[in-house]
Amino acid sequence: MNTQTFNRPTTPRVANARAVCALIACGFVSAACSLSQPYPAKGNFTINPPSPTGSSKPDSAPECIQIDPVSVAPPYGQQSFVYRVGDNQFQTDYYNQFISPPNRLLTGATVEGLARRSSATTVLEPSSTAGCALRLEVHITDLYADLRPGRNLAIIRARFMLLRDTPGTTTVLGDWSLESAEPLLSPDPPDIAAAYGRGYSAILSRLAKQLAAVQP
């Protein structure tokens, strides 16, 4: 006697259930793989202008200047690095940033940098209560790495205003717009931070010469 074996046909409902189970299994595998991959470590950087070399300190300058807290225009005031990647396109880097808001870093750099560049001027930080007739406002309008093809520059643009406060009035003694476009050794974040330091150092050296020429 011949015996025939027949497989029961798979119904659409059973096929759909098997497909759903397969998708769920793939989802668990994908989730497990993504959880096993560590997130990139964040890089934290400062702005550290190097001391000037090969130039003498001005021997004439205002006796005392108090530095106001530096202001940084948006979007450059955030801690994340900002990159210019097109004529009208900018990107922020979540994983590489300043260790502190850039206005704080630049306030400290301005105080220390000007003090190193003038032997005739006492430079006071914003919180000082010593009292000073002159104060310096610092406004940073641009702070980004220009990574467009053929550029690779650290860009800083700043406006400095030297003010004299007297009861009831404020007099502008100087108003200077200075900028730097420091070449990057590479587009890597450590080299970008180092270029910011070199660029701001050059700006402070030019500012010190301008301040030395002021007659308060």
C-alpha positions in Angstrom: 0.0 0.0 0.0 1.4 3.4 -1.0 1.5 5.9 1.7 1.6 9.7 0.8 2.6 12.4 3.3 1.1 15.8 2.9 2.4 19.0 4.6 -0.3 21.2 5.9 -0.3 24.4 4.0 0.8 27.5 5.9 -2.1 29.8 6.4 -1.7 33.6 5.9 -2.2 34.1 9.6 0.6 31.7 10.5 3.0 33.3 7.9 2.3 36.8 9.3 3.0 35.6 12.9 6.3 34.1 11.8 7.3 37.3 10.0 6.5 39.4 13.1 8.6 37.1 15.3 11.5 37.4 12.9 11.3 41.2 12.9 11.2 41.2 16.7 14.3 39.0 16.9 16.2 41.3 14.5 15.2 44.3 16.6 16.6 42.7 19.7 19.8 41.9 17.9 20.2 45.5 16.6 19.4 47.0 20.0 22.0 44.8 21.6 24.6 45.7 19.0 23.9 49.5 19.4 24.1 49.2 23.2 27.4 47.5 23.0 29.0 50.4 21.0 30.3 53.1 23.4 29.6 56.8 22.6 32.6 58.8 21.5 34.4 60.6 24.4 33.8 64.3 24.6 36.8 66.6 24.1 37.1 69.7 26.3 39.4 72.5 25.3 40.4 76.0 26.5 41.6 79.2 24.8 45.2 79.8 26.0 46.9 82.6 24.2 50.7 82.1 24.3 52.9 84.8 25.7 54.2 87.3 23.1 57.7 86.7 21.9 60.2 89.0 20.2 58.5 92.3 21.2 59.0 94.7 24.0 56.2 95.8 26.3 54.9 99.4 25.8 56.3 101.7 28.5 53.4 104.1 28.3 49.8 103.1 28.7 46.8 104.0 30.9 47.7 103.4 34.6 44.6 101.2 35.3 42.1 99.4 33.1 39.2 97.2 34.4 38.1 94.5 31.9 34.3 94.1 31.6 33.0 90.5 31.2 33.5 89.6 27.5 30.3 89.1 25.5 30.2 86.6 22.6 27.5 86.9 19.9 25.3 83.9 19.2 25.7 81.2 18.1 29.4 81.4 19.1 28.7 81.8 22.8 27.8 78.1 23.3 30.4 75.7 24.5 30.2 73.4 21.4 32.7 74.2 18.6 31.2 75.9 15.6 32.4 75.0 12.1 31.8 76.9 8.9 31.4 74.2 6.2 29.8 76.3 3.4 29.3 79.9 2.4 25.9 79.8 4.2 26.3 76.7 6.3 27.5 76.2 9.8 27.7 73.1 12.1 28.1 72.6 15.8 30.2 69.8 17.3 28.5 68.1 20.2 31.5 66.0 21.1 34.2 68.7 21.1 33.6 71.9 23.1 35.1 74.5 25.3 35.6 73.4 28.9 33.8 76.5 30.0 31.6 79.1 28.2 33.9 81.0 25.8 33.0 84.4 27.3 34.5 83.2 30.6 37.6 81.8 28.9 38.1 85.0 26.8 37.6 87.3 29.9 40.4 85.5 31.7 42.6 85.5 28.6 42.1 89.2 28.1 43.0 90.1 31.7 46.1 87.9 31.7 47.1 88.7 28.2 47.0 92.5 28.5 48.8 92.3 31.9 51.7 90.4 30.2 51.8 92.9 27.4 52.1 96.2 29.3 54.4 97.0 32.2 52.8 100.3 32.7 49.1 99.2 33.2 47.4 97.5 36.0 44.7 95.3 34.5 41.8 94.4 36.8 39.4 91.6 36.4 35.6 92.3 36.3 35.0 91.3 40.0 37.7 93.6 41.3 36.6 96.3 43.7 39.8 98.3 43.6 38.2 101.0 41.5 39.5 102.2 38.1 38.6 105.2 36.0 38.9 103.2 32.7 37.2 100.1 31.6 37.4 97.9 28.5 34.4 96.4 26.8 35.1 93.3 24.7 32.6 92.0 22.2 33.4 88.9 20.2 31.3 88.8 17.0 32.8 85.7 15.3 34.5 82.6 16.8 34.5 79.6 14.5 36.7 77.2 12.5 36.4 77.8 8.8 36.6 74.3 7.3 35.5 75.2 3.8 37.7 73.7 1.1 41.0 75.6 0.8 40.4 77.6 4.1 41.2 75.7 7.3 41.4 78.8 9.5 40.4 79.7 13.1 38.4 82.9 12.9 38.1 85.5 15.7 36.6 88.9 15.2 36.3 91.3 18.1 35.5 94.9 19.0 37.2 96.6 21.9 35.9 99.9 23.5 38.0 101.8 26.0 35.6 103.9 28.2 36.1 106.5 30.9 33.3 106.7 33.5 32.7 109.9 35.3 29.6 110.9 37.4 26.8 111.2 34.9 28.7 110.5 31.7 30.8 107.9 29.8 33.4 108.9 27.3 34.7 106.7 24.6 38.5 106.9 24.4 39.1 104.2 21.9 37.1 101.9 19.6 38.9 99.2 17.7 37.7 96.3 15.6 40.4 93.6 15.4 40.4 90.1 13.8 42.6 87.1 13.2 42.5 84.2 10.7 45.0 81.7 12.1 45.9 78.8 9.9 45.0 75.4 11.3 47.7 72.7 11.4 44.8 70.3 10.9 41.0 70.3 11.3 41.3 68.2 14.5 39.8 69.8 17.6 43.1 70.1 19.6 44.6 72.0 16.7 41.5 74.3 16.4 41.8 75.2 20.1 45.5 75.9 19.7 44.8 78.1 16.7 42.2 80.1 18.7 44.9 80.7 21.3 47.5 81.9 18.8 44.9 84.1 17.0 43.7 85.8 20.2 47.3 86.3 21.3 47.9 88.3 18.1 44.8 90.3 18.6 45.8 91.2 22.2 49.3 92.3 21.0 47.7 94.7 18.5 45.3 95.9 21.2 48.1 96.6 23.6 49.8 98.9 21.1 46.5 100.8 20.6 46.0 101.2 24.3 49.6 102.5 24.7 48.7 105.4 22.3 45.7 106.5 24.3 45.9 109.8 26.2 43.4 109.4 29.1 
